[in-house]
Amino acid sequence: MARERKFTTEELYQTTEELLLVYHYEGFQFSLVADQLQVSRGTIYKYFENKEELITEYMLFKMEQFLHELKEINSIEGFHAKFDFLLNIMFKNPELHQLIEIGKRVPTHINSKVKENLEKLESYHLKMYQYMNGFIQAGKNENKLNTNVPEPLILGYIFQSIAIPNHFGIPHDVWVGSIKEIICHGIFIDS
C-alpha cells in the first residue's frame, strides 16, 4: 500500500488561495486541491468535512495574518505615515479584497464549524474597520481628509483602488505611487 504524501498547512493554504482565485467559490473542489497537492481527496477529507470548512479556515488564517500586520498602524505617528503603511500592506495583500468577496458566497448553514468560522470572520472584518477608523480619525484630526466625505466611502475608495488591475504592466512602484497620488489629489491639475 502506498504511503500518503504529507503536506504542510502553508502548502494547503497556498494551494487553496491559488485555486480560489482561479475557480472562485463555485468552482473550487477538493479534487482540485488533492491534485495540486498530489494526495487523494480522502486525505483532505481527514481534515475537513467539506470545501466550506477548508475555505473558511483558510480565510481565518489569511485575515489573522493581515490583522496582525494592520494593528501596527496604531503605533505609527502622523496621517501620511499611516497612509503609506496602509497602502504598503494592502498592496502586499492585493488578493484580500477578492477573497473577502469569495467568502461572502459561502453559505452559513453548511454546518456548525462553517457557521462559527464565518461569525469569526465577520468579527475580524469589524476589527479591521476599527483599525481603519483610527486611520480615518487621524486624517480628520490633522485636517488631511475632507470631512464632507462619509468614512465608509473613503475606506471603500482606498480598498477598490488597490483592486484596479495593472493590465499594462506599469512598474509596481510607479503604479503604487500613481494610485496614492490619485487618492490624495485626484486626477485634475490645479490651475
Residue pairs with C-beta under 8 A, 6 or more apart in sequence:
4 39
4 40
4 43
5 37
5 38
5 39
5 43
7 37
7 39
9 61
11 37
12 33
12 37
12 54
12 58
13 58
13 61
13 62
15 33
15 36
15 37
16 28
16 33
16 54
16 55
16 58
17 58
17 62
17 95
17 99
18 36
19 28
19 32
19 33
19 36
20 28
20 55
20 58
20 99
20 102
21 95
21 98
21 99
23 29
23 32
24 102
24 105
25 55
25 102
25 103
25 105
25 106
26 105
28 51
28 55
29 51
30 41
30 44
30 45
30 48
30 51
30 54
31 41
33 44
33 54
34 40
34 41
34 43
34 44
37 43
37 44
44 54
47 54
48 54
48 57
49 111
49 113
50 110
50 111
50 114
52 106
52 107
52 110
52 111
52 114
53 110
53 111
53 113
53 114
53 117
55 102
55 103
55 106
56 103
56 106
56 113
56 114
56 117
56 118
56 121
57 117
59 99
59 100
59 103
59 117
59 121
60 117
60 120
60 121
60 124
62 93
62 96
62 99
63 121
63 124
63 125
63 128
64 124
66 89
66 93
66 96
66 128
67 124
67 127
67 128
67 131
69 89
69 92
70 86
70 89
70 128
70 131
71 131
72 85
73 82
73 85
73 86
73 131
73 134
73 135
74 131
74 134
76 82
76 85
78 138
78 142
79 135
79 138
79 139
79 141
79 142
79 144
79 145
80 144
82 135
82 138
82 139
83 135
83 139
83 180
83 184
84 180
86 132
86 135
86 158
87 158
87 162
87 176
87 179
87 180
90 96
90 158
90 159
90 162
91 162
91 172
91 176
94 162
94 163
97 159
97 160
97 162
97 163
98 163
100 125
103 118
103 121
106 114
106 118
107 114
108 114
108 115
108 118
109 115
129 155
132 155
133 151
136 145
136 151
136 154
136 155
139 145
140 147
145 154
157 183
158 183
161 179
161 182
161 183
162 179
164 179
166 172
166 175
170 178
